[in-house]
Amino acid sequence: TNKKSSISKPDKRTYTIIMQTLCNANKGREAIALFEEMLNTCKFDPTTNSTELQIDVQTFVVLLRACGMLGNINGANKVFGYMRSFKINISTEIINAFLRGCSIGGQSDVAFELIKDLEGPNLLSYNHGLNACCKSNRKDIALDLYKLMEKNLIKPDVVTFTTLLKFHLLQPDIKEINRLQLEMKKYNIKPNKSTFQTL
């Protein structure tokens, strides 16, 4: 006899956990595809912005990180559109999820363009951008980001300087290293363990 399957339809938490796992495995495209599948499964209706599942902020954070890893700004804008449909506020913290993905994927160009046009980027935004530059070995963009920080009166921290120092150690520039160390003193920032390991 045929028995009716007891396996129920995946819920929001199941989808989010799987997307998180895919992101951690650097499989951003698969995470994005799963989100589209989730919308179809949940019978998302764009005319009423309704769905069978209540999709929360964490789901979008995971997806934005996946888009950032791929440097997929169009995908991110699509996610922002869905967030607006669900009346979820797009804060700097939410955008930082995308920038964190850029940091992981070394998507320095995309990160710089977003930060440059962003209203109210914070220190974490810049540090994610700088780390993306470090991953992609884009010293030129990193210096532009640091200048932008100064222009917008964002006070750097030890993470900022440690990341910048990494560039000048890959291609030793004693003059620039000394200048950055003086900058750290100006901001009363003390090197941490990571800074000493870099040096």
Beta strands, then each sheet from edge to edge (+ up, - down):
end
